[in-house]
Amino acid sequence: MRTPLGKARGLGPARNGTAHWWAQRMTSVALVPLVVWFIVSIAALTGADHATIVAWIANPFTAVLLALMVIAGFYHLKLGGQVIIEDYVHHEGLKIAGLMALNFACAAVGLASIFAILKISFGS
C-alpha cells in the first residue's frame, strides 16, 4: 500500500507512464520510413514471380529492414493494445488475461515473422 503522496511522487503504479508514452512515440517515428519503404518496395515488385520475391527478401539490406519493421511494428502494437486494455477493461481478471494474451500474441507472431525472414535470408 502506497500513500497518496508516494503515488504522486512516482512511487506508485503510474511511475512508468512517461517511458511507455515515449516508447510508443519512438516506435511510431521509426515505423514511418520503414512502412513507406515497404510499400514502395512492394509496389515495385508488383507482378514479380515467387523467386524474385524470395531473392528480394534474401538480400541482407532488405532482411534487416524487414526485421526492424516487424520488431517496431509488433512492439508498437503491444504498447497500443496495452493502453486500450488498461483504459477500457475494468474487470481485473479480464484485464490481466487480456494483457497476457496480447503479450503472448505479439511475441509469438513477431518471433515467427523474424524466423521466416531469417529462414528465407539464410536459405532453407
TORVOTI-526648 format. One line per 8 residues: number of its first residue (from 1); their letters; for each residue x, y, z of N, C-alpha, C. Coordinates in steps of 0.05 Angstrom, whole numbers. Layout:
BEGIN
NUM) a) X:Y:Z:X:Y:Z:X:Y:Z ~ ... .
//
This chain:
BEGIN
1) mrtplgka) 17:-23:0:0:0:0:18:25:0 ~ 12:42:-18:26:68:-20:8:90:-11 ~ 20:110:1:5:133:9:-1:150:-16 ~ -21:168:-15:-25:185:-38:-1:202:-46 ~ 15:210:-25:39:226:-31:59:209:-46 ~ 62:183:-38:81:165:-51:73:160:-80 ~ 47:158:-85:38:155:-113:43:180:-129 ~ 38:203:-118:43:228:-132:72:232:-138 .
9) rglgparn) 90:222:-122:118:225:-127:129:205:-147 ~ 112:189:-158:121:170:-178:129:143:-166 ~ 121:137:-142:128:112:-129:106:92:-131 ~ 84:99:-144:61:81:-146:60:67:-173 ~ 37:57:-181:35:42:-205:39:59:-231 ~ 37:85:-228:39:102:-252:68:112:-257 ~ 88:100:-245:115:110:-247:128:107:-275 ~ 116:90:-292:129:86:-318:112:97:-342 .
17) gtahwwaq) 94:115:-336:77:126:-357:92:141:-378 ~ 112:157:-370:127:173:-389:144:155:-407 ~ 156:134:-396:172:116:-412:154:101:-432 ~ 131:93:-424:112:80:-442:104:98:-465 ~ 97:123:-458:89:143:-478:111:148:-497 ~ 135:151:-487:159:157:-504:165:133:-522 ~ 163:109:-512:168:85:-529:148:83:-551 ~ 123:90:-545:102:89:-566:108:109:-588 .
25) rmtsvalv) 116:133:-580:122:154:-600:147:146:-616 ~ 167:135:-603:192:128:-618:187:105:-638 ~ 170:86:-630:164:64:-649:148:75:-673 ~ 130:94:-668:114:105:-690:132:121:-709 ~ 151:136:-698:170:151:-715:187:131:-731 ~ 196:110:-719:212:90:-733:196:76:-755 ~ 170:72:-750:154:58:-769:148:74:-794 ~ 148:101:-792:141:117:-815:159:111:-839 .
33) plvvwfiv) 185:114:-837:202:109:-860:203:79:-868 ~ 201:61:-848:201:33:-854:177:24:-870 ~ 153:34:-862:129:27:-876:128:40:-904 ~ 138:64:-906:139:77:-933:158:61:-951 ~ 181:53:-941:200:37:-956:187:11:-964 ~ 172:-2:-946:160:-28:-951:138:-25:-973 ~ 122:-4:-972:100:0:-991:112:5:-1019 ~ 133:22:-1020:146:28:-1046:159:3:-1057 .
41) siaaltga) 172:-13:-1040:185:-37:-1049:165:-57:-1060 ~ 143:-61:-1045:122:-80:-1054:109:-70:-1080 ~ 105:-44:-1082:94:-34:-1107:112:-39:-1131 ~ 139:-36:-1126:158:-41:-1147:159:-71:-1155 ~ 152:-88:-1136:152:-117:-1141:126:-128:-1152 ~ 107:-111:-1158:81:-120:-1168:85:-136:-1193 ~ 73:-159:-1193:75:-177:-1217:99:-195:-1217 ~ 117:-192:-1197:141:-209:-1196:134:-237:-1188 .
49) dhativaw) 150:-256:-1197:146:-284:-1190:157:-290:-1162 ~ 151:-314:-1153:159:-323:-1127:190:-321:-1123 ~ 205:-330:-1142:234:-330:-1140:245:-301:-1136 ~ 233:-282:-1150:241:-254:-1147:236:-244:-1120 ~ 213:-250:-1109:206:-241:-1082:224:-254:-1061 ~ 230:-279:-1064:248:-293:-1046:276:-281:-1048 ~ 285:-275:-1072:311:-262:-1075:312:-234:-1062 ~ 290:-220:-1064:288:-193:-1052:290:-195:-1022 .
57) ianpftav) 276:-214:-1010:277:-218:-981:304:-228:-972 ~ 317:-244:-989:343:-255:-982:366:-234:-982 ~ 361:-212:-995:381:-190:-995:385:-181:-966 ~ 410:-179:-956:414:-172:-928:403:-145:-920 ~ 404:-125:-937:393:-99:-931:363:-101:-928 ~ 350:-115:-946:321:-119:-944:313:-134:-919 ~ 328:-156:-913:322:-172:-890:324:-156:-864 ~ 344:-140:-862:348:-123:-838:325:-103:-835 .
65) llalmvia) 318:-90:-857:296:-71:-856:269:-84:-849 ~ 265:-108:-861:240:-123:-854:240:-130:-825 ~ 262:-140:-815:263:-148:-786:259:-123:-768 ~ 271:-101:-775:266:-77:-759:237:-68:-760 ~ 225:-70:-783:197:-63:-786:179:-82:-769 ~ 185:-107:-769:169:-127:-754:173:-121:-724 ~ 197:-117:-715:202:-112:-687:188:-86:-678 ~ 192:-65:-692:180:-39:-685:149:-41:-687 .
73) gfyhlklg) 139:-55:-707:110:-57:-711:97:-73:-689 ~ 108:-96:-681:95:-112:-660:99:-99:-633 ~ 122:-86:-628:125:-72:-603:105:-49:-601 ~ 102:-34:-623:82:-12:-623:54:-23:-619 ~ 48:-46:-631:22:-58:-627:18:-66:-598 ~ 38:-78:-586:37:-85:-558:32:-61:-540 ~ 46:-40:-545:43:-15:-528:15:-3:-532 ~ 6:-1:-556:-21:10:-561:-43:-8:-550 .
81) gqviiedy) -40:-34:-554:-60:-53:-544:-61:-52:-513 ~ -38:-49:-501:-37:-48:-472:-52:-23:-461 ~ -49:-1:-474:-63:23:-466:-93:19:-469 ~ -102:7:-491:-130:3:-495:-142:-16:-474 ~ -128:-37:-468:-137:-56:-448:-138:-43:-420 ~ -117:-29:-413:-116:-16:-387:-138:5:-384 ~ -144:19:-405:-164:41:-404:-193:31:-405 ~ -198:9:-419:-226:2:-425:-235:-24:-413 .
89) vhheglki) -217:-40:-402:-225:-65:-389:-224:-60:-359 ~ -247:-61:-346:-248:-54:-318:-247:-77:-299 ~ -253:-101:-308:-252:-125:-291:-223:-134:-289 ~ -212:-135:-265:-184:-140:-261:-175:-167:-274 ~ -191:-188:-271:-184:-214:-282:-182:-213:-313 ~ -202:-200:-325:-202:-198:-354:-179:-180:-364 ~ -172:-160:-348:-150:-142:-356:-124:-157:-356 ~ -119:-173:-335:-95:-189:-334:-94:-209:-356 .
97) aglmalnf) -116:-223:-361:-117:-243:-382:-113:-230:-410 ~ -125:-206:-414:-122:-192:-439:-93:-184:-443 ~ -80:-173:-423:-52:-165:-425:-34:-189:-430 ~ -40:-211:-417:-23:-235:-422:-27:-245:-450 ~ -52:-246:-460:-57:-255:-487:-44:-236:-507 ~ -46:-210:-502:-33:-191:-520:-3:-195:-522 ~ 10:-197:-498:39:-201:-498:47:-227:-512 ~ 32:-248:-506:38:-274:-519:35:-272:-549 .
105) acaavgla) 13:-261:-558:7:-260:-587:28:-243:-602 ~ 34:-220:-590:54:-202:-603:81:-216:-605 ~ 89:-229:-583:115:-243:-582:115:-266:-602 ~ 94:-282:-602:93:-306:-619:93:-299:-648 ~ 76:-280:-656:74:-273:-685:99:-258:-693 ~ 109:-241:-676:134:-226:-682:158:-245:-686 ~ 161:-264:-667:183:-283:-670:179:-301:-694 ~ 155:-309:-700:150:-325:-724:157:-310:-749 .
113) sifailki) 151:-284:-749:158:-267:-772:188:-264:-776 ~ 202:-259:-754:231:-257:-755:243:-284:-764 ~ 233:-306:-753:242:-332:-762:239:-336:-792 ~ 216:-328:-802:211:-331:-831:230:-314:-847 ~ 235:-290:-838:254:-272:-853:282:-285:-852 ~ 291:-294:-829:317:-306:-827:319:-332:-843 ~ 298:-348:-843:299:-373:-858:302:-367:-888 ~ 287:-348:-898:290:-341:-926:317:-328:-931 .
121) sfgs) 327:-311:-913:353:-298:-917:376:-317:-918 ~ 376:-337:-901:398:-356:-899:393:-381:-916 ~ 371:-382:-929:365:-406:-946:352:-427:-929 ~ 337:-444:-942:322:-466:-928:340:-488:-919 .
//
